[in-house]
Amino acid sequence: NPLQGAQFVLAAHRINQLPADEGAEVAFAGRSNAGKSSALNALTGHKGLARTSKTPGRTQQMVAFSLPPIVHGEALPALEARLIDLPGYGYAKVPEALREHWRHEIDRYLHQRRSLRGVVLIVDIRHPLKEFDRMMLEFCLDTELACHVLLTKADKLSRNQASQSLAALRKELPVGTPATAQVFSSADGTGVEDARAAVMRLLEG
Ligand code: GDP
């Protein structure tokens, strides 16, 4: 597993507190409680890497994780690689001012971060494309950033229902969005290998 070497680096409230804007990184975004922390833990194979929580809206920081450097060939210098866990919101419990702060920071981050190669958007398969998700997809469209959607908690549906949800989501993606999508479950491991490959493609792309 190429993501296994992930290590916590720092937590930030503003983008200028993030690690130096060098190398390549992939950002993880999702509404609170969508299953983003569980997805990060499943992808990296570390149970406690990202803190999962039953309290929606608790994760209100950007968290940086370092990965082993990407080596493209002997002649080229190895590339620093990172995962960035973006704060999720979407529940009424998060005060309006805080939502606005994060909306603004995420917007700035996606538009200004040069090392950012793509976004993994975590969406609960039972609640596709809420306002937060549409905003993220629009930001990606705007900035021509690649986006890979993980329709997670697929274990809550039958296989047939899950593939119907995936087909429905693909139709709903805004026209022109450079987005791909797949079914995923942190609970039973569905799609974990494919998602790792997608993250690596983004990082190396
Ligand atoms: P976050 O707020 O997006 O980081 O969400 P968490 O990863 O903390 O997950 C929120 C809740 O959903 C927790 O109770 C998790 O146990 C549950 N959960 C997360 N992923 C899955 C999944 O793939 N399947 C099931 N059944 N539950 C999940």
Residues whose N, C-alpha, C, O or C-beta is under 5 A from the ligand:
A	BS01	GDP	R31 S32 N33 A34 G35 K36 S37 S38 A39 R51 T52 S53 K54 T152 K153 D155 S185 S186 A187
